[in-house]
Amino acid sequence: MKILVLKSSGNKKGSSAILADEFIRGAKERQHEIVEYSLTGKDIRPCRGCNACGMNGACVQKDDYEKELKDLIRKTDMIVFAMPVYYYNWPAQLKVVVDRFYSFTTELTEMHKKTVLLAAAWDNTPTVFRVTKAYYETICDYMQFTDCGMVLGGGCGTPDMTRSSKYPAQAYELGRSIC
Ligand SMILES: Cc1cc2nc3c(=O)[nH]c(=O)nc-3n(C[C@H](O)[C@H](O)[C@H](O)COP(=O)(O)O)c2cc1C
């Protein structure tokens, strides 16, 4: 399977990257093909809502989304959303990627992608992932994605905290379980 891992944190060696790398290590052991894509430094602009695409056409913004990410998404079987939790939600840079699904919503929905959520947060409270998880599940429903698993790393506030938690092992096992 071809797996696109979207890394959304500016901390390239941060907590969500640790979870992503462990997922990748597990998935590679199962011979999956991995495409890593870091959003950091990319020119990916928010949807303007102009509707020129009609939800099914080219976007008027010729940025890195339209030039490279859209095609990577098209050609992949699975999308892994790796993220830090920001104010109980997805970080803006990754939310923009989802908003930009708009230009090919019909096409993407019909592709029935598989997805994974890997999230890191400082807090380890019952509510810290409530919105992040609910948003992910709602997007999976709407886009007809099949959720293949989540790692919700509470208490993963720094790379050291993350490395000493149980979550890198969970991410690795999830990567190994993908079929
Ligand atoms: C703008 C911002 C907002 C944050 N909001 C939350 C939050 O709502 N809850 C939480 O537990 N941690 C929050 N954090 C902490 C990060 O989620 C946490 O440090 C995470 O490990 C960062 O992952 P990274 O190393 O991949 O960037 C926030 C951090 C930043 C920079």
The ligand as an SDF file (V2000), in Angstrom:
LIG
                    3D

 31 33  0  0  0  0  0  0  0  0999 V2000
   -0.1600   26.9480   19.7430 C   0  0  0  0  0  0  0  0  0  0  0  0
   -0.1230   25.7560   20.6600 C   0  0  0  0  0  0  0  0  0  0  0  0
   -1.3040   25.2900   21.2160 C   0  0  0  0  0  0  0  0  0  0  0  0
   -1.2980   24.1730   22.0400 C   0  0  0  0  0  0  0  0  0  0  0  0
   -2.4680   23.7220   22.5590 N   0  0  0  0  0  0  0  0  0  0  0  0
   -2.4730   22.6230   23.3460 C   0  0  0  0  0  0  0  0  0  0  0  0
   -3.6860   22.1270   23.9030 C   0  0  0  0  0  0  0  0  0  0  0  0
   -4.7750   22.6380   23.6740 O   0  0  0  0  0  0  0  0  0  0  0  0
   -3.6180   21.0420   24.7190 N   0  0  0  0  0  0  0  0  0  0  0  0
   -2.4340   20.4320   24.9980 C   0  0  0  0  0  0  0  0  0  0  0  0
   -2.4220   19.4570   25.7500 O   0  0  0  0  0  0  0  0  0  0  0  0
   -1.2700   20.8650   24.4560 N   0  0  0  0  0  0  0  0  0  0  0  0
   -1.2700   21.9470   23.6600 C   0  0  0  0  0  0  0  0  0  0  0  0
   -0.0950   22.3870   23.0990 N   0  0  0  0  0  0  0  0  0  0  0  0
    1.1340   21.5820   23.3160 C   0  0  0  0  0  0  0  0  0  0  0  0
    1.4540   20.6800   22.1300 C   0  0  0  0  0  0  0  0  0  0  0  0
    0.3330   19.9820   21.6560 O   0  0  0  0  0  0  0  0  0  0  0  0
    2.5000   19.6520   22.5700 C   0  0  0  0  0  0  0  0  0  0  0  0
    3.6170   20.2980   23.0980 O   0  0  0  0  0  0  0  0  0  0  0  0
    2.9030   18.7120   21.4520 C   0  0  0  0  0  0  0  0  0  0  0  0
    3.7800   17.7520   21.9580 O   0  0  0  0  0  0  0  0  0  0  0  0
    3.6500   19.4410   20.3450 C   0  0  0  0  0  0  0  0  0  0  0  0
    3.9370   18.5240   19.3170 O   0  0  0  0  0  0  0  0  0  0  0  0
    5.1400   18.7260   18.2800 P   0  0  0  0  0  0  0  0  0  0  0  0
    6.4220   18.5270   19.0700 O   0  0  0  0  0  0  0  0  0  0  0  0
    4.9230   17.6900   17.2570 O   0  0  0  0  0  0  0  0  0  0  0  0
    5.0290   20.1230   17.7660 O   0  0  0  0  0  0  0  0  0  0  0  0
   -0.0670   23.5070   22.3120 C   0  0  0  0  0  0  0  0  0  0  0  0
    1.1170   24.0040   21.7460 C   0  0  0  0  0  0  0  0  0  0  0  0
    1.1010   25.1060   20.9390 C   0  0  0  0  0  0  0  0  0  0  0  0
    2.3990   25.5910   20.3440 C   0  0  0  0  0  0  0  0  0  0  0  0
  1  2  1  0
  2  3  1  0
  2 30  2  0
  3  4  2  0
  4  5  1  0
  4 28  1  0
  5  6  2  0
  6  7  1  0
  6 13  1  0
  7  8  2  0
  7  9  1  0
  9 10  1  0
 10 11  2  0
 10 12  1  0
 12 13  2  0
 13 14  1  0
 14 15  1  0
 14 28  1  0
 15 16  1  0
 16 17  1  0
 16 18  1  0
 18 19  1  0
 18 20  1  0
 20 21  1  0
 20 22  1  0
 22 23  1  0
 23 24  1  0
 24 25  2  0
 24 26  1  0
 24 27  1  0
 28 29  2  0
 29 30  1  0
 30 31  1  0
M  END
$$$$
